[in-house]
Amino acid sequence: MATLEDFQLQRDGFGRLVLTTADGMRHEGVLPVRAFPLAAPDEGISLVNAEGREAVWIDRLAALPAPVRALIAEELAQRDFSPKIQRIRTVSTFSTPSPVGGGHRPRPHALRAEGRGGHPPRGQ
């Protein structure tokens, strides 16, 4: 588990996170990435450097001091998105939500086994 002795985290003048590891390596523009964003959002967080490589692994966010925890939480809040299902209009025979729509007009959707080859009827 990472502790404050293992690394230091702060923001630079541009608002990016800067990580300094125990061996003195400085990583500018690190990003926190959750390993399990839905199942365990406060456990298993990786600080990834600008090259996409893991620089620090954090077992539990709660184990970090409040200032460091706040920096990571702020950064995660800017990037994370958890969809919220507001309504399922209908359900097909295979329990697949239907109609499918991304905020526009709903479109019918069928699975290949339902006889329409997965394509909506023409004109819809």
N, C-alpha and C positions, 0 to 999 in steps of 0.2 A: 504494500500500500504506500502511496506517495504521502509524504508529510511536508510541512513547510521547510524542513531542513533539506529536503531533496531538491527543491526548486523555489524560485521567486517569480511572482507574476505581477505585472503592472501594465498600465496603458502608456503608450508613447504620445507624442504631441499630435499625432494624426488619429488618435483614438483606437489604434490597433493594440492587441494584446502582445506583450513581449515577455517571453519565458527565458529565465536564466537558470540553467540546471546546476546541480551541485559541483560538476566539473568545470564550471565557468562558461559553458557554451551558451551563446545568446541566440535565441530564435525569435525573429520579428514576425508579426502577423500570424501567430498561432491561432488555431480554431479548436474549440471544444466540440467533440463528437460523442454522442451517446451511443453505447453499444446496444442498449435495449430501451429505446425511447418510449415505448408504450408500457412494457412489462415492468421495468425498473428504471425510471427516468433519473433517479439520483444515485444510481450505482453504475459502475463500469463506464467511466468517462475518460476518453483519450484526448490529450492535447496534441494536435497534429500540426506539424510545421508547414511552411509555405510549399515545400516539395511534396506534401501529402504523406510524410512519414510520421509515425508516432514518436513523440519526444518524451511524453510522460503518460503513465497510466494511473488513473485515480480509481481506487476500489469503491470508495464511498465519499460522496460530496460532503456529507455531514461531518466527516473526520477532519476537514480543512478548517482553518481559522475563518471567521466571518468575513473579513475583507476580501480574501481570495475567493471564497465561496460566492460572494456577491459579484465579483468580476466575471466569474464563469457563468453564473445565472443570468447576468445581463446579456452576455454574448449569446447564450443559448436561446434566450427569449427573442432575440432579433432574428434568429435563423430557423428555429423550430416551428413546425406546423403540424398540428394534430387535427385531422378532420373531425367534424362533429356531424353525425347523421341526424338530420332534422326530421326526415320523413322518408318512408319507403312507400311508394304509391301502389305497386302491385308486386306479386311474386309469381314467377313461372313455375312450371312443374318440377324444375330442378332447383328450386329455392334460390334462383338468381334474381336480384332486384331488376325490375323492369317497370317503366321504361327508363332508358339510359339518357341522361342529359347532364350537361355541364353548366347549368345556369341559364341555358337558352331553352328553346322549345323542346319538350321531351320527345324522344324518338323511340319507336318500338325496337326491341332487340330480341332476337330468338336464337337459341342454340341450334347447332346443326341437327341434332337429334329431334328437334321439334318440327322439322320438315321444311324450313325455309332457307336452309343453307347459311344461317347466321347473318343474312342481310335483311334489312327492313324492306317492307313492300315499297314499290316505286311510288314516288310522289310524296313521300313523308320524310 
